[in-house]
Amino acid sequence: MLHKISVPDMHCEKCVERINKALNETGIKYEVSLESKTVTVDGCDHCLKTALTELEDLGFTPEKI
């Protein structure tokens, strides 16, 4: 199942690098788009919750859309 997360405060490639580093360590499948300021998670609800928590821990304000 695909879950899309809005990350409105993702502004630059450095933000993308930080997100990639954090989410890579979780083992979940995901895709980051700086252009649309979204993270798409491919997985269960637990994967979505993990991604949301990681993004919040990085200081972003993610919201499932």
mmJSON file of the N, C-alpha and C atoms, coordinates in Angstrom:
{"data_MODEL":{"atom_site":{
"group_PDB":["ATOM","ATOM","ATOM","ATOM","ATOM","ATOM","ATOM","ATOM","ATOM","ATOM","ATOM","ATOM","ATOM","ATOM","ATOM","ATOM","ATOM","ATOM","ATOM","ATOM","ATOM","ATOM","ATOM","ATOM","ATOM","ATOM","ATOM","ATOM","ATOM","ATOM","ATOM","ATOM","ATOM","ATOM","ATOM","ATOM","ATOM","ATOM","ATOM","ATOM","ATOM","ATOM","ATOM","ATOM","ATOM","ATOM","ATOM","ATOM","ATOM","ATOM","ATOM","ATOM","ATOM","ATOM","ATOM","ATOM","ATOM","ATOM","ATOM","ATOM","ATOM","ATOM","ATOM","ATOM","ATOM","ATOM","ATOM","ATOM","ATOM","ATOM","ATOM","ATOM","ATOM","ATOM","ATOM","ATOM","ATOM","ATOM","ATOM","ATOM","ATOM","ATOM","ATOM","ATOM","ATOM","ATOM","ATOM","ATOM","ATOM","ATOM","ATOM","ATOM","ATOM","ATOM","ATOM","ATOM","ATOM","ATOM","ATOM","ATOM","ATOM","ATOM","ATOM","ATOM","ATOM","ATOM","ATOM","ATOM","ATOM","ATOM","ATOM","ATOM","ATOM","ATOM","ATOM","ATOM","ATOM","ATOM","ATOM","ATOM","ATOM","ATOM","ATOM","ATOM","ATOM","ATOM","ATOM","ATOM","ATOM","ATOM","ATOM","ATOM","ATOM","ATOM","ATOM","ATOM","ATOM","ATOM","ATOM","ATOM","ATOM","ATOM","ATOM","ATOM","ATOM","ATOM","ATOM","ATOM","ATOM","ATOM","ATOM","ATOM","ATOM","ATOM","ATOM","ATOM","ATOM","ATOM","ATOM","ATOM","ATOM","ATOM","ATOM","ATOM","ATOM","ATOM","ATOM","ATOM","ATOM","ATOM","ATOM","ATOM","ATOM","ATOM","ATOM","ATOM","ATOM","ATOM","ATOM","ATOM","ATOM","ATOM","ATOM","ATOM","ATOM","ATOM","ATOM","ATOM","ATOM","ATOM","ATOM","ATOM","ATOM","ATOM","ATOM"],
"id":[1,2,3,4,5,6,7,8,9,10,11,12,13,14,15,16,17,18,19,20,21,22,23,24,25,26,27,28,29,30,31,32,33,34,35,36,37,38,39,40,41,42,43,44,45,46,47,48,49,50,51,52,53,54,55,56,57,58,59,60,61,62,63,64,65,66,67,68,69,70,71,72,73,74,75,76,77,78,79,80,81,82,83,84,85,86,87,88,89,90,91,92,93,94,95,96,97,98,99,100,101,102,103,104,105,106,107,108,109,110,111,112,113,114,115,116,117,118,119,120,121,122,123,124,125,126,127,128,129,130,131,132,133,134,135,136,137,138,139,140,141,142,143,144,145,146,147,148,149,150,151,152,153,154,155,156,157,158,159,160,161,162,163,164,165,166,167,168,169,170,171,172,173,174,175,176,177,178,179,180,181,182,183,184,185,186,187,188,189,190,191,192,193,194,195],
"type_symbol":["N","C","C","N","C","C","N","C","C","N","C","C","N","C","C","N","C","C","N","C","C","N","C","C","N","C","C","N","C","C","N","C","C","N","C","C","N","C","C","N","C","C","N","C","C","N","C","C","N","C","C","N","C","C","N","C","C","N","C","C","N","C","C","N","C","C","N","C","C","N","C","C","N","C","C","N","C","C","N","C","C","N","C","C","N","C","C","N","C","C","N","C","C","N","C","C","N","C","C","N","C","C","N","C","C","N","C","C","N","C","C","N","C","C","N","C","C","N","C","C","N","C","C","N","C","C","N","C","C","N","C","C","N","C","C","N","C","C","N","C","C","N","C","C","N","C","C","N","C","C","N","C","C","N","C","C","N","C","C","N","C","C","N","C","C","N","C","C","N","C","C","N","C","C","N","C","C","N","C","C","N","C","C","N","C","C","N","C","C","N","C","C","N","C","C"],
"label_atom_id":["N","CA","C","N","CA","C","N","CA","C","N","CA","C","N","CA","C","N","CA","C","N","CA","C","N","CA","C","N","CA","C","N","CA","C","N","CA","C","N","CA","C","N","CA","C","N","CA","C","N","CA","C","N","CA","C","N","CA","C","N","CA","C","N","CA","C","N","CA","C","N","CA","C","N","CA","C","N","CA","C","N","CA","C","N","CA","C","N","CA","C","N","CA","C","N","CA","C","N","CA","C","N","CA","C","N","CA","C","N","CA","C","N","CA","C","N","CA","C","N","CA","C","N","CA","C","N","CA","C","N","CA","C","N","CA","C","N","CA","C","N","CA","C","N","CA","C","N","CA","C","N","CA","C","N","CA","C","N","CA","C","N","CA","C","N","CA","C","N","CA","C","N","CA","C","N","CA","C","N","CA","C","N","CA","C","N","CA","C","N","CA","C","N","CA","C","N","CA","C","N","CA","C","N","CA","C","N","CA","C","N","CA","C","N","CA","C","N","CA","C","N","CA","C","N","CA","C"],
"label_alt_id":[null,null,null,null,null,null,null,null,null,null,null,null,null,null,null,null,null,null,null,null,null,null,null,null,null,null,null,null,null,null,null,null,null,null,null,null,null,null,null,null,null,null,null,null,null,null,null,null,null,null,null,null,null,null,null,null,null,null,null,null,null,null,null,null,null,null,null,null,null,null,null,null,null,null,null,null,null,null,null,null,null,null,null,null,null,null,null,null,null,null,null,null,null,null,null,null,null,null,null,null,null,null,null,null,null,null,null,null,null,null,null,null,null,null,null,null,null,null,null,null,null,null,null,null,null,null,null,null,null,null,null,null,null,null,null,null,null,null,null,null,null,null,null,null,null,null,null,null,null,null,null,null,null,null,null,null,null,null,null,null,null,null,null,null,null,null,null,null,null,null,null,null,null,null,null,null,null,null,null,null,null,null,null,null,null,null,null,null,null,null,null,null,null,null,null],
"label_comp_id":["MET","MET","MET","LEU","LEU","LEU","HIS","HIS","HIS","LYS","LYS","LYS","ILE","ILE","ILE","SER","SER","SER","VAL","VAL","VAL","PRO","PRO","PRO","ASP","ASP","ASP","MET","MET","MET","HIS","HIS","HIS","CYS","CYS","CYS","GLU","GLU","GLU","LYS","LYS","LYS","CYS","CYS","CYS","VAL","VAL","VAL","GLU","GLU","GLU","ARG","ARG","ARG","ILE","ILE","ILE","ASN","ASN","ASN","LYS","LYS","LYS","ALA","ALA","ALA","LEU","LEU","LEU","ASN","ASN","ASN","GLU","GLU","GLU","THR","THR","THR","GLY","GLY","GLY","ILE","ILE","ILE","LYS","LYS","LYS","TYR","TYR","TYR","GLU","GLU","GLU","VAL","VAL","VAL","SER","SER","SER","LEU","LEU","LEU","GLU","GLU","GLU","SER","SER","SER","LYS","LYS","LYS","THR","THR","THR","VAL","VAL","VAL","THR","THR","THR","VAL","VAL","VAL","ASP","ASP","ASP","GLY","GLY","GLY","CYS","CYS","CYS","ASP","ASP","ASP","HIS","HIS","HIS","CYS","CYS","CYS","LEU","LEU","LEU","LYS","LYS","LYS","THR","THR","THR","ALA","ALA","ALA","LEU","LEU","LEU","THR","THR","THR","GLU","GLU","GLU","LEU","LEU","LEU","GLU","GLU","GLU","ASP","ASP","ASP","LEU","LEU","LEU","GLY","GLY","GLY","PHE","PHE","PHE","THR","THR","THR","PRO","PRO","PRO","GLU","GLU","GLU","LYS","LYS","LYS","ILE","ILE","ILE"],
"label_asym_id":["A","A","A","A","A","A","A","A","A","A","A","A","A","A","A","A","A","A","A","A","A","A","A","A","A","A","A","A","A","A","A","A","A","A","A","A","A","A","A","A","A","A","A","A","A","A","A","A","A","A","A","A","A","A","A","A","A","A","A","A","A","A","A","A","A","A","A","A","A","A","A","A","A","A","A","A","A","A","A","A","A","A","A","A","A","A","A","A","A","A","A","A","A","A","A","A","A","A","A","A","A","A","A","A","A","A","A","A","A","A","A","A","A","A","A","A","A","A","A","A","A","A","A","A","A","A","A","A","A","A","A","A","A","A","A","A","A","A","A","A","A","A","A","A","A","A","A","A","A","A","A","A","A","A","A","A","A","A","A","A","A","A","A","A","A","A","A","A","A","A","A","A","A","A","A","A","A","A","A","A","A","A","A","A","A","A","A","A","A","A","A","A","A","A","A"],
"label_entity_id":["1","1","1","1","1","1","1","1","1","1","1","1","1","1","1","1","1","1","1","1","1","1","1","1","1","1","1","1","1","1","1","1","1","1","1","1","1","1","1","1","1","1","1","1","1","1","1","1","1","1","1","1","1","1","1","1","1","1","1","1","1","1","1","1","1","1","1","1","1","1","1","1","1","1","1","1","1","1","1","1","1","1","1","1","1","1","1","1","1","1","1","1","1","1","1","1","1","1","1","1","1","1","1","1","1","1","1","1","1","1","1","1","1","1","1","1","1","1","1","1","1","1","1","1","1","1","1","1","1","1","1","1","1","1","1","1","1","1","1","1","1","1","1","1","1","1","1","1","1","1","1","1","1","1","1","1","1","1","1","1","1","1","1","1","1","1","1","1","1","1","1","1","1","1","1","1","1","1","1","1","1","1","1","1","1","1","1","1","1","1","1","1","1","1","1"],
"label_seq_id":[1,1,1,2,2,2,3,3,3,4,4,4,5,5,5,6,6,6,7,7,7,8,8,8,9,9,9,10,10,10,11,11,11,12,12,12,13,13,13,14,14,14,15,15,15,16,16,16,17,17,17,18,18,18,19,19,19,20,20,20,21,21,21,22,22,22,23,23,23,24,24,24,25,25,25,26,26,26,27,27,27,28,28,28,29,29,29,30,30,30,31,31,31,32,32,32,33,33,33,34,34,34,35,35,35,36,36,36,37,37,37,38,38,38,39,39,39,40,40,40,41,41,41,42,42,42,43,43,43,44,44,44,45,45,45,46,46,46,47,47,47,48,48,48,49,49,49,50,50,50,51,51,51,52,52,52,53,53,53,54,54,54,55,55,55,56,56,56,57,57,57,58,58,58,59,59,59,60,60,60,61,61,61,62,62,62,63,63,63,64,64,64,65,65,65],
"pdbx_PDB_ins_code":[null,null,null,null,null,null,null,null,null,null,null,null,null,null,null,null,null,null,null,null,null,null,null,null,null,null,null,null,null,null,null,null,null,null,null,null,null,null,null,null,null,null,null,null,null,null,null,null,null,null,null,null,null,null,null,null,null,null,null,null,null,null,null,null,null,null,null,null,null,null,null,null,null,null,null,null,null,null,null,null,null,null,null,null,null,null,null,null,null,null,null,null,null,null,null,null,null,null,null,null,null,null,null,null,null,null,null,null,null,null,null,null,null,null,null,null,null,null,null,null,null,null,null,null,null,null,null,null,null,null,null,null,null,null,null,null,null,null,null,null,null,null,null,null,null,null,null,null,null,null,null,null,null,null,null,null,null,null,null,null,null,null,null,null,null,null,null,null,null,null,null,null,null,null,null,null,null,null,null,null,null,null,null,null,null,null,null,null,null,null,null,null,null,null,null],
"Cartn_x":[0.839,0.0,0.887,0.54,1.297,0.655,1.488,1.054,1.848,1.176,1.866,1.871,3.049,3.234,3.689,2.988,3.399,4.457,5.538,6.603,6.867,5.984,6.063,7.341,8.008,9.235,10.497,10.362,11.514,11.875,13.039,13.359,14.504,15.397,16.606,17.133,18.19,18.803,19.348,19.783,20.278,19.14,17.948,16.774,16.544,16.628,16.432,17.48,18.731,19.805,19.516,19.069,18.753,17.613,16.591,15.458,15.908,16.683,17.176,17.992,18.864,19.706,18.843,17.863,17.01,16.131,15.518,14.597,15.329,16.533,17.318,17.595,17.821,18.128,16.927,15.719,14.52,14.239,14.757,14.514,13.201,12.439,11.18,11.455,10.512,10.608,9.926,10.604,10.059,10.664,10.078,10.603,10.396,11.435,11.375,11.308,10.415,10.33,10.451,11.573,11.753,10.792,10.579,9.709,8.291,7.737,6.372,6.349,7.556,7.701,6.907,7.13,6.441,7.401,6.974,7.619,6.52,6.768,5.818,6.376,5.609,6.024,5.259,5.992,5.398,5.428,4.29,4.259,2.993,3.027,1.869,1.728,0.694,0.461,1.615,2.231,3.382,4.539,4.759,5.812,5.515,4.249,3.839,4.125,3.737,3.961,5.451,6.249,7.699,8.247,7.818,8.287,7.87,6.626,6.153,6.977,7.255,8.055,9.462,10.081,11.437,11.47,10.487,10.43,10.243,9.39,9.194,10.469,11.161,12.419,13.477,13.388,14.322,13.925,12.747,12.299,11.342,10.9,9.939,8.521,7.56,6.154,5.389,5.537,4.893,3.398,2.664,1.224,0.812,0.108,-0.373,-1.412,-1.275,-2.253,-2.899],
"Cartn_y":[-1.178,0.0,1.246,2.219,3.468,4.518,5.188,6.28,7.518,8.634,9.877,10.804,11.366,12.27,13.623,14.67,16.031,16.478,17.062,17.599,19.035,19.977,21.337,22.086,21.679,22.377,21.686,20.85,20.282,21.284,21.939,23.049,22.821,21.866,21.767,20.336,20.138,18.817,18.325,19.234,18.834,18.204,18.762,18.171,16.753,16.587,15.275,14.295,14.736,13.877,13.427,14.348,14.008,12.996,13.204,12.283,10.91,10.892,9.617,8.861,9.56,8.909,8.265,9.008,8.498,7.339,7.476,6.434,5.192,5.356,4.192,3.275,3.853,3.065,2.263,2.633,1.917,0.678,0.652,-0.481,-0.415,0.67,0.773,1.238,0.923,1.365,2.725,3.673,5.022,5.76,6.892,7.782,9.215,10.037,11.438,12.314,13.295,14.263,15.675,16.316,17.702,18.611,18.292,19.108,19.215,18.08,18.108,18.16,18.149,18.185,17.06,15.842,14.672,13.506,12.604,11.305,10.274,9.335,8.26,6.985,6.369,5.15,3.977,2.931,1.708,0.662,0.483,-0.488,-0.381,-1.051,-1.133,0.145,0.176,1.322,1.528,0.431,0.535,1.271,0.974,1.663,3.157,3.493,4.895,5.582,4.947,5.538,5.714,4.736,4.827,6.023,6.19,7.308,8.641,8.744,9.984,10.321,9.321,9.535,9.99,9.341,9.72,11.161,11.533,12.896,13.917,13.599,14.497,14.617,13.5,13.514,14.383,14.509,15.362,16.84,17.121,18.505,18.96,18.027,18.365,18.253,18.796,18.711,17.91,16.583,15.743,15.589,15.374,15.151,14.173,13.113,12.152,12.835,12.626,13.211,12.121],
"Cartn_z":[0.0,0.0,0.0,-0.826,-0.89,0.011,0.77,1.647,1.264,1.051,0.709,1.915,2.186,3.318,2.782,3.172,2.839,3.848,3.323,4.184,3.712,4.096,3.562,3.915,4.983,5.369,4.855,3.822,3.115,2.01,2.156,1.264,0.288,0.577,-0.236,-0.277,-1.055,-1.168,0.166,1.022,2.348,3.155,3.041,3.7,3.177,1.864,1.249,1.761,1.856,2.366,3.794,4.631,6.028,6.101,5.273,5.242,4.751,3.665,3.138,4.177,4.873,5.881,6.965,7.458,8.537,8.071,6.9,6.442,5.945,5.399,4.98,6.155,7.316,8.51,9.003,8.586,9.038,8.197,6.982,6.097,5.333,5.492,4.753,3.327,2.428,1.036,0.943,0.301,0.228,-0.964,-1.293,-2.33,-1.859,-2.004,-1.591,-2.836,-2.834,-3.924,-3.359,-3.66,-3.24,-4.006,-5.278,-6.127,-5.557,-5.129,-4.58,-3.056,-2.447,-0.985,-0.33,-0.859,-0.333,-0.134,0.719,0.883,0.663,-0.248,-0.497,0.109,0.99,1.685,1.089,0.734,0.203,1.305,1.978,3.064,3.89,5.012,5.903,6.743,7.555,8.436,9.414,9.846,10.754,10.067,8.776,8.017,7.935,7.719,7.667,8.997,10.096,11.418,11.694,11.27,11.445,10.681,9.435,8.616,9.231,9.675,10.297,11.538,12.359,13.568,13.223,12.235,11.826,11.316,10.513,9.981,11.102,12.053,13.199,14.019,14.213,14.97,14.297,12.963,12.224,12.291,12.851,12.982,11.898,11.05,10.007,10.566,9.821,10.216,9.157,9.186,8.175,8.424,7.33,7.429,6.34,6.711,5.718,4.838,3.535,2.599,1.775],
"occupancy":[1.0,1.0,1.0,1.0,1.0,1.0,1.0,1.0,1.0,1.0,1.0,1.0,1.0,1.0,1.0,1.0,1.0,1.0,1.0,1.0,1.0,1.0,1.0,1.0,1.0,1.0,1.0,1.0,1.0,1.0,1.0,1.0,1.0,1.0,1.0,1.0,1.0,1.0,1.0,1.0,1.0,1.0,1.0,1.0,1.0,1.0,1.0,1.0,1.0,1.0,1.0,1.0,1.0,1.0,1.0,1.0,1.0,1.0,1.0,1.0,1.0,1.0,1.0,1.0,1.0,1.0,1.0,1.0,1.0,1.0,1.0,1.0,1.0,1.0,1.0,1.0,1.0,1.0,1.0,1.0,1.0,1.0,1.0,1.0,1.0,1.0,1.0,1.0,1.0,1.0,1.0,1.0,1.0,1.0,1.0,1.0,1.0,1.0,1.0,1.0,1.0,1.0,1.0,1.0,1.0,1.0,1.0,1.0,1.0,1.0,1.0,1.0,1.0,1.0,1.0,1.0,1.0,1.0,1.0,1.0,1.0,1.0,1.0,1.0,1.0,1.0,1.0,1.0,1.0,1.0,1.0,1.0,1.0,1.0,1.0,1.0,1.0,1.0,1.0,1.0,1.0,1.0,1.0,1.0,1.0,1.0,1.0,1.0,1.0,1.0,1.0,1.0,1.0,1.0,1.0,1.0,1.0,1.0,1.0,1.0,1.0,1.0,1.0,1.0,1.0,1.0,1.0,1.0,1.0,1.0,1.0,1.0,1.0,1.0,1.0,1.0,1.0,1.0,1.0,1.0,1.0,1.0,1.0,1.0,1.0,1.0,1.0,1.0,1.0,1.0,1.0,1.0,1.0,1.0,1.0],
"B_iso_or_equiv":[0.0,0.0,0.0,0.0,0.0,0.0,0.0,0.0,0.0,0.0,0.0,0.0,0.0,0.0,0.0,0.0,0.0,0.0,0.0,0.0,0.0,0.0,0.0,0.0,0.0,0.0,0.0,0.0,0.0,0.0,0.0,0.0,0.0,0.0,0.0,0.0,0.0,0.0,0.0,0.0,0.0,0.0,0.0,0.0,0.0,0.0,0.0,0.0,0.0,0.0,0.0,0.0,0.0,0.0,0.0,0.0,0.0,0.0,0.0,0.0,0.0,0.0,0.0,0.0,0.0,0.0,0.0,0.0,0.0,0.0,0.0,0.0,0.0,0.0,0.0,0.0,0.0,0.0,0.0,0.0,0.0,0.0,0.0,0.0,0.0,0.0,0.0,0.0,0.0,0.0,0.0,0.0,0.0,0.0,0.0,0.0,0.0,0.0,0.0,0.0,0.0,0.0,0.0,0.0,0.0,0.0,0.0,0.0,0.0,0.0,0.0,0.0,0.0,0.0,0.0,0.0,0.0,0.0,0.0,0.0,0.0,0.0,0.0,0.0,0.0,0.0,0.0,0.0,0.0,0.0,0.0,0.0,0.0,0.0,0.0,0.0,0.0,0.0,0.0,0.0,0.0,0.0,0.0,0.0,0.0,0.0,0.0,0.0,0.0,0.0,0.0,0.0,0.0,0.0,0.0,0.0,0.0,0.0,0.0,0.0,0.0,0.0,0.0,0.0,0.0,0.0,0.0,0.0,0.0,0.0,0.0,0.0,0.0,0.0,0.0,0.0,0.0,0.0,0.0,0.0,0.0,0.0,0.0,0.0,0.0,0.0,0.0,0.0,0.0,0.0,0.0,0.0,0.0,0.0,0.0],
"pdbx_formal_charge":[null,null,null,null,null,null,null,null,null,null,null,null,null,null,null,null,null,null,null,null,null,null,null,null,null,null,null,null,null,null,null,null,null,null,null,null,null,null,null,null,null,null,null,null,null,null,null,null,null,null,null,null,null,null,null,null,null,null,null,null,null,null,null,null,null,null,null,null,null,null,null,null,null,null,null,null,null,null,null,null,null,null,null,null,null,null,null,null,null,null,null,null,null,null,null,null,null,null,null,null,null,null,null,null,null,null,null,null,null,null,null,null,null,null,null,null,null,null,null,null,null,null,null,null,null,null,null,null,null,null,null,null,null,null,null,null,null,null,null,null,null,null,null,null,null,null,null,null,null,null,null,null,null,null,null,null,null,null,null,null,null,null,null,null,null,null,null,null,null,null,null,null,null,null,null,null,null,null,null,null,null,null,null,null,null,null,null,null,null,null,null,null,null,null,null],
"auth_seq_id":[1,1,1,2,2,2,3,3,3,4,4,4,5,5,5,6,6,6,7,7,7,8,8,8,9,9,9,10,10,10,11,11,11,12,12,12,13,13,13,14,14,14,15,15,15,16,16,16,17,17,17,18,18,18,19,19,19,20,20,20,21,21,21,22,22,22,23,23,23,24,24,24,25,25,25,26,26,26,27,27,27,28,28,28,29,29,29,30,30,30,31,31,31,32,32,32,33,33,33,34,34,34,35,35,35,36,36,36,37,37,37,38,38,38,39,39,39,40,40,40,41,41,41,42,42,42,43,43,43,44,44,44,45,45,45,46,46,46,47,47,47,48,48,48,49,49,49,50,50,50,51,51,51,52,52,52,53,53,53,54,54,54,55,55,55,56,56,56,57,57,57,58,58,58,59,59,59,60,60,60,61,61,61,62,62,62,63,63,63,64,64,64,65,65,65],
"auth_comp_id":["MET","MET","MET","LEU","LEU","LEU","HIS","HIS","HIS","LYS","LYS","LYS","ILE","ILE","ILE","SER","SER","SER","VAL","VAL","VAL","PRO","PRO","PRO","ASP","ASP","ASP","MET","MET","MET","HIS","HIS","HIS","CYS","CYS","CYS","GLU","GLU","GLU","LYS","LYS","LYS","CYS","CYS","CYS","VAL","VAL","VAL","GLU","GLU","GLU","ARG","ARG","ARG","ILE","ILE","ILE","ASN","ASN","ASN","LYS","LYS","LYS","ALA","ALA","ALA","LEU","LEU","LEU","ASN","ASN","ASN","GLU","GLU","GLU","THR","THR","THR","GLY","GLY","GLY","ILE","ILE","ILE","LYS","LYS","LYS","TYR","TYR","TYR","GLU","GLU","GLU","VAL","VAL","VAL","SER","SER","SER","LEU","LEU","LEU","GLU","GLU","GLU","SER","SER","SER","LYS","LYS","LYS","THR","THR","THR","VAL","VAL","VAL","THR","THR","THR","VAL","VAL","VAL","ASP","ASP","ASP","GLY","GLY","GLY","CYS","CYS","CYS","ASP","ASP","ASP","HIS","HIS","HIS","CYS","CYS","CYS","LEU","LEU","LEU","LYS","LYS","LYS","THR","THR","THR","ALA","ALA","ALA","LEU","LEU","LEU","THR","THR","THR","GLU","GLU","GLU","LEU","LEU","LEU","GLU","GLU","GLU","ASP","ASP","ASP","LEU","LEU","LEU","GLY","GLY","GLY","PHE","PHE","PHE","THR","THR","THR","PRO","PRO","PRO","GLU","GLU","GLU","LYS","LYS","LYS","ILE","ILE","ILE"],
"auth_asym_id":["A","A","A","A","A","A","A","A","A","A","A","A","A","A","A","A","A","A","A","A","A","A","A","A","A","A","A","A","A","A","A","A","A","A","A","A","A","A","A","A","A","A","A","A","A","A","A","A","A","A","A","A","A","A","A","A","A","A","A","A","A","A","A","A","A","A","A","A","A","A","A","A","A","A","A","A","A","A","A","A","A","A","A","A","A","A","A","A","A","A","A","A","A","A","A","A","A","A","A","A","A","A","A","A","A","A","A","A","A","A","A","A","A","A","A","A","A","A","A","A","A","A","A","A","A","A","A","A","A","A","A","A","A","A","A","A","A","A","A","A","A","A","A","A","A","A","A","A","A","A","A","A","A","A","A","A","A","A","A","A","A","A","A","A","A","A","A","A","A","A","A","A","A","A","A","A","A","A","A","A","A","A","A","A","A","A","A","A","A","A","A","A","A","A","A"],
"auth_atom_id":["N","CA","C","N","CA","C","N","CA","C","N","CA","C","N","CA","C","N","CA","C","N","CA","C","N","CA","C","N","CA","C","N","CA","C","N","CA","C","N","CA","C","N","CA","C","N","CA","C","N","CA","C","N","CA","C","N","CA","C","N","CA","C","N","CA","C","N","CA","C","N","CA","C","N","CA","C","N","CA","C","N","CA","C","N","CA","C","N","CA","C","N","CA","C","N","CA","C","N","CA","C","N","CA","C","N","CA","C","N","CA","C","N","CA","C","N","CA","C","N","CA","C","N","CA","C","N","CA","C","N","CA","C","N","CA","C","N","CA","C","N","CA","C","N","CA","C","N","CA","C","N","CA","C","N","CA","C","N","CA","C","N","CA","C","N","CA","C","N","CA","C","N","CA","C","N","CA","C","N","CA","C","N","CA","C","N","CA","C","N","CA","C","N","CA","C","N","CA","C","N","CA","C","N","CA","C","N","CA","C","N","CA","C","N","CA","C","N","CA","C","N","CA","C","N","CA","C"],
"pdbx_PDB_model_num":[1,1,1,1,1,1,1,1,1,1,1,1,1,1,1,1,1,1,1,1,1,1,1,1,1,1,1,1,1,1,1,1,1,1,1,1,1,1,1,1,1,1,1,1,1,1,1,1,1,1,1,1,1,1,1,1,1,1,1,1,1,1,1,1,1,1,1,1,1,1,1,1,1,1,1,1,1,1,1,1,1,1,1,1,1,1,1,1,1,1,1,1,1,1,1,1,1,1,1,1,1,1,1,1,1,1,1,1,1,1,1,1,1,1,1,1,1,1,1,1,1,1,1,1,1,1,1,1,1,1,1,1,1,1,1,1,1,1,1,1,1,1,1,1,1,1,1,1,1,1,1,1,1,1,1,1,1,1,1,1,1,1,1,1,1,1,1,1,1,1,1,1,1,1,1,1,1,1,1,1,1,1,1,1,1,1,1,1,1,1,1,1,1,1,1]
}}}
